[in-house]
């Protein structure tokens, strides 16, 4: 083999074996949390369970269903796979502390490719100060499968469920919506153009916001910190992974309430609005139904809402109503229309 620096090295996974691969991929994950007693390397992780309650969530990502490696860099994929799970922990108003990572890989992936994936996982662990404490690896007949479990902690009296919203509660979202969906549309368009003419270079039109929201979203750990600092515990909260329309319906169904939200109050980035118009889409339909923004939707007591309404990134969009009111969208013309769940459908 040539020693040229331009030569791309490929190490076959079989040359390391299962435990050698695990040791290789997890060698640079320092432990940061006091609650972590033992991480990777034994039959199970050991965590301290006191004080507070432990929250646990698991997410599964399949190549061809949840991501396309034609335009999704492996490093970004590793980062996003962690963020998806940490977002669920934050949606419980809890603080993420540990993750486990399991992967299934086909023989088209080399050790170097997995190094890139774990580089993104490592960066997410560093940024969010969570510990990698375990996982599993196995072979896949085709494609890549990633399963991550996230573990967090919070006092029981501060944990937020989807089922606690009450009529009269104010509804907030924690950031601009629709960008991730539009970033996906842009990447899919460029993939189609490339497949038809491989000589054409992708043109992402400097759409940093939209592409970034899709490829590298962030979990709103900062919102949990803001709520604690303000002394506010929302009556209900959940993350916006499937789209505002679908997730609001989930929250209302679990809480047995209705809701009225105002179209003009839904926050959306100006760059994303222009991109939607370029695609001949209604910007607010993108914001309502797009999904994968990983912002938080919360129902807050009106008196408590005064403490957070001017905090950065908190946007009032409407309020909860009695169940019989239904779930309605108020248009710019003042008309009320029943909302339809048009977000991500898993099956």
LINJONOR-V629635 format. One record per backbone hydrogen bond with DSSP energy under -1.0 kcal/mol. NH is the residue of the N-H (numbers start at 1). CO is the residue of the C=O. Records with the same first field share a line. If there is no record, write none. Layout:
# LINJONOR-V629635
NH->CO, CO
This chain:
# LINJONOR-V629635
7->4
15->12
16->13
17->13
21->17
22->18
23->19
24->20
25->21
26->22
36->33
37->46
38->46
46->38
48->35
53->154
55->152
57->150
59->148
61->146
63->144
64->67
65->62
66->62
71->68
72->68
77->73
78->74
79->75
80->76
81->77
82->78
83->79
84->80
86->82
87->83
89->85
90->86
91->87
92->89
93->90
94->89
95->153
97->151
98->151
99->131
100->149
101->134
102->147
103->136
104->145
105->138
109->106
111->11
114->110
115->111
116->112
117->113
118->114
119->115
120->116
121->117
122->118
123->119
124->120
125->121
126->122
127->123
128->124
130->125
131->97
133->99
138->103
140->105
145->104
146->61
147->102
148->59
149->100
150->57
151->98
152->55
153->95
154->53
158->155
160->92
168->320
169->166
170->300
171->318
172->298
173->315
174->296
177->267
182->178
183->179
184->180
185->181
186->182
187->183
188->184
189->185
190->186
191->187
192->188
193->189
194->190
195->191
196->192
197->193
200->197
207->204
208->206
211->207
212->208
213->209
214->210
215->211
216->212
221->219
224->220
225->221
226->222
227->223
228->224
229->225
230->226
232->227
235->299
236->299
237->161
238->297
240->295
241->239
245->288
247->243
248->244
249->245
250->246
251->247
252->248
253->249
254->250
255->251
256->252
257->252
258->321
259->326
260->319
261->328
262->317
263->330
265->262
266->263
273->269
274->270
275->271
276->272
277->273
278->274
279->275
280->277
281->276
286->282
287->283
288->284
289->285
290->286
292->241
294->240
297->238
298->172
299->236
300->170
305->301
307->304
308->305
309->305
311->308
314->311
315->173
317->171
318->171
319->260
320->169
321->258
325->322
326->323
328->259
329->337
330->261
331->335
334->331
337->329
339->327
342->340
344->242
